[in-house]
Amino acid sequence: MVVGDVTTSTDVLVIGAGPGGYVAAIRAAQLDLDVTLVEKGEYGGACLNRGCIPSKALLNGSELASEAGQAEELGIYADPTVALDEMMSWKDGIVDQLTSGIEQLCTAAGVNLMKGTAEFAAENKIRIVHQGEGQGSESLKFENCIIATGSRPIEIPEFDFDDERIVSSDGALNFETVPDELVIVGAGYIGMELATVYSRLGSDVSVIEMLEQVLPSYEGDIASVVRKRAERFGVDFHFGYTADRWAASDGKAVLTAVPADEAAHDSEIELTADRILVAVGRRPVTETLGIEAAGVETDAQGFIPTDSRCRTNKEHIFAVGDVAGEPMLAHKGSKEGEVAAEVIAGEPAAVDYRALPAAVFTDPEIGTVGLTEDEATNEGVTPVTGEFQFQASGRALTANRTEGFVRIVAAKETERVIGAQIVGPEASELIAEIAAMIEMGAKLQDIGSTVHTHPTLSEAVMEAAQNARGKAIHRQN
């Protein structure tokens, strides 16, 4: 590439090197396309640098600390000391290893990497401003473009992120010390995962939620398991309130929350905190792209609508990952990135969202895929369900983790598996088996008749499938 006024060209321009963008770039290069990947920040995007990977590293570290301190039932007595700075350094080392690995993978695949901020100048032309004073800019023509610019945390009025008292999830993954008191605004998956981390590390955690349950997008019996476990760690919930304002007082922040429904609560409450984490959702990053110059449409929330082949309203421009809308999952973005690259190469690819699993890394974890019982009914499918409680699992008992259950949903007429919900130990891993079964069009008998290793948690999946058929062995059908 030449820095200056010279315009160069590429077959495929990918904007953003997160899990959607870098996967799209590598796949396109594998398909013998000339690919340029532009990234203004770190390779790996929010997932690797400020989301999935760092949060799971801290979840694992806090789990070790928590289990070591609560293993007296197993005859183990320990009083672990947490050095948060060392845990953060360990977490940062993982992130550094993975980000450098992505850069190496892209280079090895033949992807042309560029650092800078991209802004559309026309339907087939983009201007790239390089980083650093005096680095200049250049223009690039493209045949096809894949937008993968991700998302960022949402701010709420009166709670601007300052990285001191008011932090986003980005800031909460880089605390220098464990806060004595932490208030979290929002009981969605980000808020609950970080409530899990810091309550296990010793913070007094309070959560404010406008609605009446944690994880409002999940079924009540699943959310209830997570809430009860969080309360065992000392998390204090305030449902039916919204954060209204805050003020500094004696070196602390005092948050005032008001009733979301005055019929349910007649007075405001005050909560004192060292830090206030605002975790009310994420919004797409499109404001710096100048996408109006390319004629790409967005919806009312700023997301870029796409079809099953990841195409926007412009035939040659694609969008993948968070910027293309819910669900905001790294593996969804990666799959969409692969599909977009293959469509550009002329292959008959499309995204099938029916077998897209999702996981929440709370304690215990949640894993879901496909339809719930209610969703199946709403789609005109008569469902049949089977469940198995982990308290009847020998492996769960030996791990001293018996909370939760596996639930499988199938179409009653055909017994074809169409969904599953798991809350309990290793749910994020167990859900993969059922996702594969849905992808393959399997029936309940296919899971129930498959011999599962004993003693393992996966036996609960087999038993749930058999329960749906009235044939479970280790529970009453």
VMD Tcl script that draws the C-alpha trace (Angstrom):
set ca {
  {0.00 0.00 0.00}
  {1.10 3.55 -0.68}
  {0.53 6.30 1.86}
  {-0.71 9.49 0.29}
  {-3.22 10.42 -2.37}
  {-2.82 7.29 -4.48}
  {-5.90 5.08 -4.52}
  {-5.33 1.34 -4.38}
  {-7.83 -1.50 -4.65}
  {-8.80 -4.84 -3.15}
  {-11.29 -7.63 -3.83}
  {-12.61 -7.72 -0.28}
  {-12.34 -4.98 2.32}
  {-13.06 -6.07 5.90}
  {-13.59 -3.33 8.48}
  {-12.92 -4.51 12.02}
  {-10.71 -7.36 13.28}
  {-13.00 -8.84 15.91}
  {-14.26 -12.45 15.80}
  {-16.48 -11.65 12.82}
  {-13.98 -9.57 10.87}
  {-10.76 -11.56 11.20}
  {-12.56 -14.86 10.53}
  {-14.16 -13.33 7.43}
  {-10.76 -12.06 6.25}
  {-9.01 -15.41 6.72}
  {-11.84 -17.36 5.07}
  {-11.90 -14.97 2.10}
  {-8.12 -15.30 1.71}
  {-8.46 -19.10 1.82}
  {-10.86 -18.74 -1.11}
  {-8.11 -17.00 -3.12}
  {-9.55 -13.51 -2.82}
  {-7.38 -10.44 -2.35}
  {-8.30 -9.25 1.16}
  {-7.56 -6.10 3.14}
  {-8.43 -5.96 6.83}
  {-8.61 -2.54 8.50}
  {-8.56 -2.24 12.29}
  {-8.35 0.98 14.29}
  {-7.67 -0.69 17.63}
  {-6.54 -4.08 18.86}
  {-6.87 -7.29 16.87}
  {-9.55 -9.51 18.36}
  {-12.07 -6.74 18.94}
  {-14.23 -6.39 22.06}
  {-14.57 -10.16 22.51}
  {-10.89 -10.83 22.95}
  {-9.79 -7.55 24.53}
  {-12.76 -6.33 26.59}
  {-15.31 -9.13 26.68}
  {-15.39 -12.91 26.34}
  {-11.77 -13.80 27.02}
  {-10.83 -11.39 29.85}
  {-14.15 -11.90 31.63}
  {-13.81 -15.69 31.47}
  {-10.25 -15.47 32.76}
  {-11.49 -13.51 35.77}
  {-14.45 -15.85 36.21}
  {-12.06 -18.79 36.35}
  {-9.73 -17.03 38.79}
  {-12.57 -15.98 41.08}
  {-14.05 -19.50 40.94}
  {-10.77 -21.00 42.14}
  {-10.61 -18.50 44.99}
  {-14.23 -19.10 45.93}
  {-14.06 -22.88 45.81}
  {-10.83 -22.96 47.82}
  {-12.49 -20.88 50.51}
  {-15.71 -22.90 50.61}
  {-14.48 -26.48 50.42}
  {-14.84 -27.35 54.10}
  {-17.69 -29.71 53.23}
  {-15.10 -31.73 51.31}
  {-12.67 -31.66 54.23}
  {-10.51 -28.93 52.72}
  {-9.69 -25.88 54.84}
  {-8.13 -22.88 53.13}
  {-8.15 -19.11 53.40}
  {-7.04 -17.90 49.96}
  {-5.60 -14.42 49.48}
  {-6.43 -12.72 46.18}
  {-3.79 -10.52 44.55}
  {-5.97 -8.85 41.95}
  {-3.05 -7.18 40.20}
  {-1.47 -10.60 39.61}
  {-4.78 -12.03 38.40}
  {-5.14 -9.07 36.00}
  {-1.59 -9.59 34.71}
  {-2.37 -13.27 34.07}
  {-5.55 -12.24 32.25}
  {-3.67 -9.62 30.17}
  {-1.09 -12.25 29.21}
  {-3.81 -14.46 27.78}
  {-5.23 -11.54 25.81}
  {-1.79 -10.57 24.46}
  {-1.10 -14.16 23.39}
  {-4.37 -14.42 21.51}
  {-4.24 -11.00 19.85}
  {-0.75 -11.64 18.51}
  {-1.95 -15.04 17.33}
  {-4.72 -13.45 15.29}
  {-2.29 -11.09 13.59}
  {-0.03 -14.04 12.74}
  {-2.94 -16.10 11.39}
  {-4.10 -13.26 9.15}
  {-0.59 -12.63 7.84}
  {-0.03 -16.33 7.19}
  {-3.30 -16.49 5.25}
  {-2.17 -13.62 3.03}
  {-4.47 -10.94 4.44}
  {-3.22 -7.38 3.98}
  {-3.42 -5.73 7.42}
  {-3.91 -2.00 7.81}
  {-4.12 0.08 10.98}
  {-6.45 3.04 10.80}
  {-9.99 4.38 10.89}
  {-12.16 3.60 7.88}
  {-14.83 5.93 6.50}
  {-16.87 5.36 3.36}
  {-16.37 7.92 0.58}
  {-18.69 6.19 -1.92}
  {-20.37 2.83 -2.58}
  {-17.05 1.25 -3.64}
  {-14.49 3.52 -2.05}
  {-13.25 4.11 1.47}
  {-10.84 6.52 3.08}
  {-8.49 5.18 5.72}
  {-6.95 7.57 8.23}
  {-3.80 6.03 9.65}
  {-3.01 6.13 13.32}
  {-0.50 8.55 14.76}
  {0.31 12.17 14.02}
  {1.57 12.74 10.51}
  {0.75 9.20 9.34}
  {-1.65 10.52 6.74}
  {-4.47 8.74 4.97}
  {-5.19 6.87 1.78}
  {-8.14 5.74 -0.29}
  {-9.05 2.19 -1.19}
  {-11.45 0.90 -3.82}
  {-13.17 -2.42 -3.16}
  {-15.31 -4.92 -5.03}
  {-16.97 -6.15 -1.84}
  {-16.94 -4.97 1.76}
  {-17.68 -6.72 5.06}
  {-18.55 -4.39 7.96}
  {-17.58 -5.93 11.30}
  {-17.20 -2.95 13.59}
  {-18.83 -4.53 16.64}
  {-20.51 -2.76 19.54}
  {-19.74 -0.73 22.64}
  {-21.35 -0.28 26.08}
  {-24.38 1.99 26.42}
  {-24.21 4.99 28.76}
  {-27.26 6.20 30.65}
  {-28.11 9.79 31.63}
  {-26.22 11.12 34.68}
  {-23.81 8.16 34.59}
  {-21.13 9.09 32.05}
  {-18.23 6.64 32.10}
  {-15.24 8.25 33.83}
  {-13.20 5.09 34.60}
  {-13.06 6.27 38.20}
  {-16.40 5.94 39.94}
  {-18.59 5.11 36.91}
  {-17.34 2.31 34.73}
  {-18.50 0.17 31.84}
  {-17.79 -3.54 31.56}
  {-14.50 -2.51 29.90}
  {-13.42 -0.72 33.07}
  {-14.66 -3.46 35.38}
  {-12.30 -5.91 33.69}
  {-9.32 -3.77 34.68}
  {-9.85 -2.82 38.31}
  {-6.57 -2.41 40.19}
  {-8.12 -3.52 43.49}
  {-11.23 -5.43 44.48}
  {-13.90 -2.82 45.35}
  {-15.21 -3.11 48.90}
  {-18.63 -2.08 47.60}
  {-19.75 -2.47 43.99}
  {-23.12 -1.40 42.62}
  {-24.13 -2.87 39.27}
  {-26.87 -1.25 37.19}
  {-28.50 -3.97 35.10}
  {-29.03 -7.69 35.79}
  {-28.50 -8.89 32.25}
  {-25.76 -11.33 31.35}
  {-22.90 -8.80 31.56}
  {-24.04 -7.49 34.94}
  {-24.59 -10.98 36.34}
  {-21.26 -12.33 35.09}
  {-19.37 -9.45 36.72}
  {-21.51 -9.75 39.86}
  {-20.32 -13.36 39.95}
  {-16.65 -12.34 39.58}
  {-16.54 -9.64 42.23}
  {-18.84 -11.26 44.80}
  {-16.58 -14.34 44.67}
  {-13.53 -12.08 45.11}
  {-15.01 -10.50 48.22}
  {-16.88 -7.35 47.11}
  {-20.22 -6.44 48.64}
  {-22.24 -6.40 45.39}
  {-25.62 -4.76 44.94}
  {-27.56 -5.05 41.67}
  {-30.27 -2.67 40.49}
  {-32.66 -4.04 37.88}
  {-35.64 -2.26 36.36}
  {-37.54 -5.53 35.87}
  {-38.45 -8.15 38.46}
  {-35.88 -10.88 37.76}
  {-32.26 -11.38 36.80}
  {-31.49 -12.27 33.19}
  {-34.89 -11.05 31.93}
  {-34.47 -12.67 28.52}
  {-34.38 -16.16 30.07}
  {-37.17 -18.30 31.47}
  {-38.01 -17.71 35.10}
  {-36.95 -21.13 36.41}
  {-33.51 -20.70 34.80}
  {-33.05 -17.16 36.14}
  {-34.17 -18.31 39.59}
  {-31.33 -20.85 39.83}
  {-28.75 -18.16 39.02}
  {-30.29 -15.64 41.40}
  {-30.33 -18.06 44.34}
  {-26.70 -18.97 43.77}
  {-25.73 -15.27 43.56}
  {-27.57 -14.58 46.81}
  {-25.52 -17.34 48.44}
  {-22.45 -15.30 47.51}
  {-24.05 -12.27 49.17}
  {-25.28 -10.37 46.10}
  {-28.05 -7.96 47.13}
  {-30.76 -7.40 44.50}
  {-33.05 -4.40 44.12}
  {-35.70 -5.20 41.54}
  {-38.12 -2.66 40.09}
  {-35.70 0.29 40.36}
  {-33.82 2.45 37.88}
  {-30.61 4.36 38.52}
  {-31.45 8.07 38.62}
  {-28.35 9.97 39.78}
  {-25.22 9.77 41.87}
  {-23.07 12.05 44.01}
  {-19.64 11.84 45.63}
  {-19.60 11.63 49.42}
  {-16.69 10.89 51.77}
  {-14.63 9.24 49.06}
  {-17.49 7.07 47.89}
  {-20.25 7.29 45.28}
  {-23.83 7.38 46.51}
  {-26.28 6.16 43.88}
  {-29.96 7.09 44.11}
  {-32.41 4.70 42.46}
  {-36.08 5.49 41.89}
  {-39.01 3.07 41.48}
  {-39.61 1.95 37.92}
  {-43.25 1.50 38.92}
  {-44.51 3.68 41.75}
  {-47.28 1.17 42.42}
  {-44.63 -1.40 43.37}
  {-42.26 0.88 45.32}
  {-43.22 4.21 46.86}
  {-39.78 5.57 47.71}
  {-36.29 5.90 46.29}
  {-33.27 4.10 47.69}
  {-29.61 5.06 48.14}
  {-26.66 2.71 47.70}
  {-23.03 3.52 48.55}
  {-20.25 2.17 46.35}
  {-16.56 2.44 45.57}
  {-17.45 1.76 41.94}
  {-20.68 1.85 39.94}
  {-20.79 -0.49 36.94}
  {-23.36 0.40 34.29}
  {-24.24 -2.74 32.33}
  {-27.49 -2.00 30.52}
  {-26.56 -3.27 27.09}
  {-24.45 -2.50 24.05}
  {-24.97 -0.45 20.89}
  {-23.54 -0.96 17.40}
  {-20.48 0.97 16.29}
  {-21.48 2.68 13.06}
  {-21.23 6.40 13.79}
  {-17.68 6.83 12.46}
  {-18.18 4.78 9.29}
  {-20.00 7.36 7.20}
  {-22.16 4.52 5.89}
  {-24.61 6.99 4.40}
  {-21.99 7.65 1.72}
  {-22.23 3.98 0.75}
  {-26.03 3.98 0.94}
  {-26.13 1.30 3.64}
  {-29.31 1.43 5.71}
  {-29.55 1.06 9.50}
  {-32.54 0.45 11.77}
  {-33.81 2.66 14.58}
  {-31.19 1.30 17.00}
  {-28.34 1.77 14.54}
  {-27.93 -1.91 13.64}
  {-27.37 -2.85 10.00}
  {-30.13 -5.22 8.80}
  {-28.92 -8.21 6.78}
  {-30.38 -11.29 5.11}
  {-29.41 -14.92 5.78}
  {-26.39 -14.44 3.52}
  {-25.23 -11.42 5.57}
  {-25.96 -8.96 2.76}
  {-27.08 -5.42 3.59}
  {-29.40 -3.48 1.32}
  {-26.35 -3.07 -0.94}
  {-25.54 -6.22 -2.92}
  {-21.77 -5.90 -2.47}
  {-21.69 -4.77 1.17}
  {-22.10 -7.25 4.03}
  {-22.39 -6.85 7.81}
  {-21.50 -9.47 10.42}
  {-21.35 -9.76 14.21}
  {-22.71 -7.30 16.76}
  {-23.15 -4.50 14.23}
  {-25.66 -6.72 12.38}
  {-27.88 -7.09 15.46}
  {-28.83 -9.57 18.16}
  {-27.81 -11.94 19.46}
  {-24.43 -10.38 20.21}
  {-22.34 -13.53 20.37}
  {-18.77 -13.92 19.19}
  {-19.44 -17.29 17.57}
  {-22.44 -15.85 15.75}
  {-20.15 -13.16 14.33}
  {-17.53 -15.73 13.32}
  {-20.12 -17.87 11.53}
  {-21.52 -14.84 9.75}
  {-17.99 -13.83 8.77}
  {-17.40 -17.23 7.19}
  {-20.72 -17.08 5.34}
  {-20.12 -13.55 4.02}
  {-16.71 -14.56 2.67}
  {-18.12 -17.68 1.02}
  {-21.02 -15.78 -0.55}
  {-18.55 -13.27 -2.01}
  {-16.58 -16.21 -3.43}
  {-19.72 -17.52 -5.10}
  {-20.45 -20.41 -2.76}
  {-24.04 -21.32 -1.73}
  {-23.59 -20.35 1.93}
  {-26.16 -19.07 4.43}
  {-26.49 -18.76 8.21}
  {-28.88 -21.18 9.95}
  {-29.75 -19.57 13.28}
  {-31.85 -22.53 14.50}
  {-28.78 -24.28 15.88}
  {-27.00 -21.22 17.27}
  {-26.07 -21.89 20.92}
  {-25.69 -19.20 23.56}
  {-24.03 -19.28 26.96}
  {-24.00 -17.10 30.05}
  {-20.98 -17.65 32.29}
  {-22.64 -16.98 35.59}
  {-22.44 -19.38 38.53}
  {-23.99 -21.71 37.54}
  {-23.68 -21.35 33.80}
  {-26.54 -21.18 31.32}
  {-26.51 -22.82 27.90}
  {-29.35 -22.52 25.42}
  {-29.99 -23.40 21.80}
  {-33.01 -23.39 19.51}
  {-36.55 -22.91 20.76}
  {-38.05 -22.87 24.23}
  {-41.33 -24.66 24.88}
  {-43.27 -21.39 24.61}
  {-41.45 -20.31 21.45}
  {-42.24 -23.64 19.81}
  {-45.93 -23.25 20.69}
  {-45.94 -19.71 19.31}
  {-44.51 -21.03 16.06}
  {-47.34 -23.54 15.78}
  {-45.28 -26.56 16.83}
  {-46.69 -28.84 19.55}
  {-43.71 -29.38 21.88}
  {-42.75 -32.25 24.11}
  {-40.12 -31.65 26.80}
  {-37.90 -33.76 29.00}
  {-35.91 -32.66 32.04}
  {-33.23 -34.01 34.29}
  {-32.07 -32.38 37.52}
  {-28.35 -32.28 38.29}
  {-29.11 -33.27 41.88}
  {-29.74 -36.79 40.49}
  {-26.43 -36.82 38.59}
  {-23.63 -38.85 40.18}
  {-20.99 -36.65 38.54}
  {-22.66 -33.45 39.75}
  {-22.76 -34.85 43.28}
  {-19.06 -35.72 43.22}
  {-18.31 -32.20 41.99}
  {-20.50 -30.79 44.77}
  {-22.46 -28.83 42.12}
  {-26.03 -30.09 42.02}
  {-28.00 -26.95 41.23}
  {-29.89 -26.68 37.94}
  {-31.24 -28.93 35.21}
  {-31.20 -29.95 31.56}
  {-34.37 -29.42 29.53}
  {-34.78 -30.65 25.96}
  {-37.56 -29.52 23.63}
  {-38.72 -31.60 20.66}
  {-41.59 -31.52 18.19}
  {-44.14 -33.94 19.64}
  {-45.23 -35.36 16.30}
  {-41.78 -36.17 14.93}
  {-39.66 -36.19 18.13}
  {-37.13 -34.04 16.26}
  {-35.05 -31.99 18.72}
  {-35.69 -28.26 18.31}
  {-34.26 -26.69 21.44}
  {-32.67 -27.04 24.86}
  {-32.03 -25.01 27.99}
  {-29.40 -25.98 30.54}
  {-28.60 -24.22 33.80}
  {-25.94 -25.87 35.90}
  {-22.28 -26.89 35.94}
  {-20.55 -26.87 32.54}
  {-23.75 -25.81 30.76}
  {-21.71 -23.86 28.20}
  {-19.98 -27.09 27.18}
  {-22.97 -29.45 27.43}
  {-25.11 -27.34 25.11}
  {-22.76 -28.12 22.19}
  {-24.02 -31.72 21.98}
  {-27.61 -30.61 21.55}
  {-26.65 -27.88 19.06}
  {-24.94 -30.54 16.96}
  {-28.03 -32.74 17.19}
  {-30.29 -29.91 16.01}
  {-27.89 -29.16 13.15}
  {-28.05 -32.83 12.11}
  {-31.84 -33.05 12.40}
  {-31.60 -35.63 15.19}
  {-34.53 -37.01 17.16}
  {-34.88 -37.65 20.89}
  {-34.02 -41.31 20.39}
  {-30.72 -40.36 18.76}
  {-29.62 -38.62 21.98}
  {-31.31 -41.05 24.35}
  {-29.86 -44.13 22.67}
  {-26.33 -42.74 22.41}
  {-24.13 -44.28 25.08}
  {-22.76 -41.49 27.28}
  {-19.67 -41.87 29.45}
  {-20.28 -42.60 33.13}
  {-19.95 -40.74 35.38}
  {-20.24 -37.46 33.46}
  {-22.52 -34.47 33.42}
  {-23.47 -35.32 29.84}
  {-25.53 -38.23 31.14}
  {-28.05 -35.59 32.20}
  {-28.54 -34.72 28.52}
  {-29.23 -38.37 27.70}
  {-31.63 -38.72 30.62}
  {-33.53 -35.54 29.65}
  {-34.02 -36.89 26.13}
  {-35.22 -40.20 27.52}
  {-37.54 -38.40 29.96}
  {-39.21 -36.67 27.02}
  {-39.94 -40.17 25.67}
  {-41.09 -41.47 29.07}
  {-38.04 -43.73 29.31}
  {-35.62 -42.04 31.73}
  {-33.95 -44.50 34.10}
  {-32.75 -42.25 36.92}
  {-35.89 -40.18 37.45}
  {-39.62 -40.74 37.50}
  {-41.09 -40.12 34.05}
}
mol new
graphics top color blue
foreach p $ca { graphics top sphere $p radius 0.5 }
foreach p [lrange $ca 0 end-1] q [lrange $ca 1 end] { graphics top cylinder $p $q radius 0.2 }
display resetview
